[in-house]
Amino acid sequence: FPVGTAMRMGPACRSATLVLVLLCVFGGGKAQNEEAEFLMDTADSASGDYLRKVLLDIENEPAAGLKKLIRFLRSGDTRLVIVKPSPEFKGKQRQFHAARGIPDILKLLDPASPEIEVRTRAAEALHLLALENPPLSQQIGLHAWIPGSFGLPELLGMVTAGCGPDAKEGGVRAAEEAGEAVWALVVSSVENLEMAADKGVDALAHAVVSGGSARLRMWAAASLKRLVFDFYDTVDGSYASRARRIRNNHHTRVRLSQDAGLVDALLEMVRERRVKETTPRGEWPTHAPFTARNSLSIEAWAAAGALAALAGSEEVAKVLTDREAGPALCSLRSSPDALERVEADAAIIALEFEGCPHQQKPEL
């Protein structure tokens, strides 16, 4: 292009032109071409044009459209556990909210659909949209009531389908994404908590024991933690000093503590499936990419959180203390991974266990 022409182009056009020039000079395979296409398409994403294109793609070719949406939302963040979304990540959530595309995603969770890949990607998109975003999370939950739409019940069904020795690989991967979506939805919205409470507890407890991958068991335990705590009339249902309790889960905690298989599984996760000094950094929950789905060392932090929630009832705390949960959690609190330290410390406090060596309170 002549210099004058290039100067008259907007930033989006110049970016797209640069990509095309590089491809012409250096060539590239399928991956490079996909990268170039993504950069060209998202050059105008700030205006919302890209999302409109993606939603049209989702309507016509759901699997391909969802893949584009997921990549757009992730903003390059490939962490297994996203503790704090970036400003860019949050900004793209807001763009999607403005595009009013929630119904387009929820209808793809249809359990009658034979396309497991589509349901898997729809669940992943929901997790990315709901993550640390109470307004979007609440809207996703409310839309599930619309005829022809789907939501938490279908996600929990996907979780169950990924459990047991007969679960197929595709079903396990779908269950992982569904489990993470359940977690993102219930930690952000009290309405979603109430919607998932009755059927969700047993489905998630089953997944902790029989889930087909470490990632599925991890998200099941993390979600179970939230559903086992009492619910309060706050935005996300968590305790606040002046909040009114709207659901007492004491009987649920007691019932779960009588499930020897669940307690055994949670304690094993804390004792054996944790970060050790020899664990590669890429298998720590705070550093692992989402592809580290079968690394056993990602499970302990979530199990510690579930134990902390169960210990909210005094008689359950006694059961856990008798099972030597205290020393196991003390050991976990010395983990090199920050997420494990924080969850272990909370569980030790909930148990009122005083047998740990004196340590500084961990920070995340």
C-alpha positions, -999 to 999 in steps of 0.1 A, spaced: 0 0 0 12 35 -6 23 54 25 -6 79 22 -31 51 19 -18 34 50 -19 66 70 -56 72 61 -65 37 74 -80 33 109 -61 13 135 -82 -18 129 -75 -17 91 -38 -12 97 -37 -42 120 -55 -64 95 -33 -53 67 -2 -60 88 -14 -96 94 -20 -101 57 14 -88 48 32 -111 73 13 -141 60 22 -133 24 59 -129 33 63 -158 57 34 -181 48 19 -203 75 0 -235 83 -35 -239 96 -26 -226 131 -10 -195 118 -39 -189 94 -64 -192 123 -43 -168 143 -43 -143 115 -81 -147 110 -87 -141 147 -65 -110 148 -83 -96 117 -118 -103 131 -111 -89 165 -95 -57 153 -129 -41 154 -141 -58 186 -143 -26 206 -172 -15 184 -191 -47 190 -190 -57 154 -170 -88 162 -194 -101 188 -223 -96 163 -204 -117 138 -197 -144 164 -233 -146 175 -243 -151 139 -217 -178 136 -230 -195 167 -265 -196 151 -252 -210 119 -223 -232 130 -224 -235 168 -191 -254 174 -170 -230 153 -188 -199 166 -184 -210 202 -147 -216 197 -144 -180 185 -164 -167 215 -143 -186 240 -110 -174 225 -124 -138 225 -135 -140 262 -103 -157 275 -82 -128 263 -52 -151 263 -58 -163 299 -52 -200 298 -50 -206 336 -68 -236 351 -81 -215 380 -86 -178 373 -84 -162 407 -88 -127 394 -99 -119 359 -80 -91 341 -96 -58 332 -96 -69 295 -114 -101 305 -140 -81 324 -144 -57 296 -152 -84 271 -178 -99 295 -195 -64 295 -194 -64 257 -211 -97 256 -238 -86 281 -245 -56 259 -249 -79 228 -277 -98 246 -264 -132 235 -272 -153 266 -302 -171 251 -280 -181 221 -256 -199 244 -281 -215 268 -302 -232 241 -271 -251 231 -271 -270 264 -300 -291 251 -295 -326 266 -313 -340 236 -286 -327 212 -262 -354 200 -234 -329 196 -214 -332 227 -187 -308 215 -213 -280 212 -226 -286 247 -190 -287 260 -181 -254 244 -214 -238 255 -206 -248 291 -171 -233 288 -185 -201 274 -210 -198 303 -181 -203 329 -162 -175 312 -192 -152 312 -203 -158 348 -168 -157 363 -167 -130 390 -196 -113 373 -228 -113 395 -250 -94 370 -242 -117 342 -244 -148 364 -278 -138 376 -291 -132 341 -278 -166 330 -298 -182 358 -329 -163 351 -328 -170 314 -329 -207 321 -366 -203 329 -374 -193 294 -390 -221 273 -365 -237 250 -336 -225 272 -315 -245 296 -292 -239 326 -280 -253 359 -301 -285 358 -286 -294 324 -251 -285 336 -255 -307 366 -267 -335 343 -235 -331 323 -215 -334 355 -232 -367 364 -226 -381 329 -188 -376 334 -187 -399 364 -182 -436 369 -161 -463 350 -184 -462 319 -180 -424 313 -165 -417 279 -137 -392 273 -160 -368 255 -185 -370 284 -157 -364 310 -145 -333 292 -180 -320 289 -185 -326 326 -153 -307 335 -166 -276 316 -201 -280 332 -186 -284 367 -166 -252 362 -197 -234 349 -217 -246 379 -190 -232 402 -189 -198 384 -227 -195 386 -232 -204 422 -203 -184 437 -217 -152 421 -255 -153 426 -277 -163 455 -305 -170 430 -283 -196 413 -274 -211 447 -310 -216 455 -317 -231 421 -289 -256 424 -292 -265 460 -316 -294 460 -302 -315 432 -268 -300 430 -254 -313 463 -258 -350 455 -246 -346 419 -215 -328 430 -208 -352 459 -210 -381 434 -186 -363 411 -161 -358 439 -160 -395 445 -164 -408 410 -155 -380 386 -135 -392 356 -107 -366 358 -88 -346 384 -103 -314 369 -138 -326 373 -133 -337 409 -117 -304 416 -146 -283 403 -171 -306 419 -155 -301 453 -152 -263 448 -189 -261 439 -199 -284 467 -182 -260 491 -205 -232 481 -237 -252 482 -229 -266 517 -224 -233 534 -256 -215 547 -271 -190 522 -277 -153 531 -297 -125 514 -266 -109 498 -259 -107 461 -238 -139 461 -254 -155 491 -223 -153 513 -223 -143 549 -223 -106 558 -226 -90 593 -261 -76 588 -273 -102 563 -303 -125 570 -298 -162 567 -322 -176 541 -311 -212 541 -297 -233 569 -277 -262 554 -270 -279 587 -289 -311 579 -272 -313 545 -238 -311 561 -247 -338 586 -260 -360 559 -229 -356 538 -206 -363 567 -223 -397 570 -212 -405 535 -180 -424 542 -170 -425 505 -173 -387 502 -153 -380 534 -127 -405 524 -123 -389 490 -120 -354 503 -94 -364 529 -74 -383 503 -74 -353 480 -60 -332 508 -34 -357 519 -23 -372 486 -34 -349 457 -17 -317 467 13 -297 456 46 -310 470 81 -295 468 88 -317 439 57 -308 419 64 -289 387 51 -254 389 30 -260 358 9 -285 379 2 -261 408 -35 -249 408 -25 -212 407 -1 -217 378 -14 -247 358 -29 -242 324 -64 -255 318 -49 -284 298 -35 -298 331 -68 -316 336 -53 -349 348 -27 -336 372 -37 -349 407 -20 -320 424 -48 -296 414 -74 -313 437 -64 -305 473 -73 -268 475 -109 -275 464 -112 -304 489 -100 -283 517 -127 -257 509 -154 -284 510 -141 -296 543 -142 -261 557 -179 -258 546 -188 -292 561 -171 -281 594 -197 -254 597 -217 -278 618 -202 -287 652 -210 -324 650 -195 -326 615 -164 -309 627 -161 -336 654 -164 -363 627 -136 -347 607 -114 -341 637 -118 -378 646 -107 -387 610 -75 -367 615 -85 -339 591 -66 -314 613 -31 -327 608 -37 -332 571 -49 -296 567 -19 -283 588 4 -301 563 -15 -285 534 -11 -250 549 27 -253 544 22 -259 507 42 -238 482 9 -230 464 -10 -199 477 -44 -213 469 -38 -244 489 -25 -224 519 -55 -201 519 -81 -229 517 -63 -250 543 -61 -221 567 -99 -215 564 -106 -252 570 -84 -252 601 -103 -222 615 -136 -239 608 -125 -270 625 -112 -250 655 -81 -272 653 -53 -259 674 -27 -286 669 -8 -269 640 27 -255 644 25 -217 647 25 -202 612 18 -168 597 -16 -165 582 -13 -173 545 -21 -148 518 -33 -154 482 
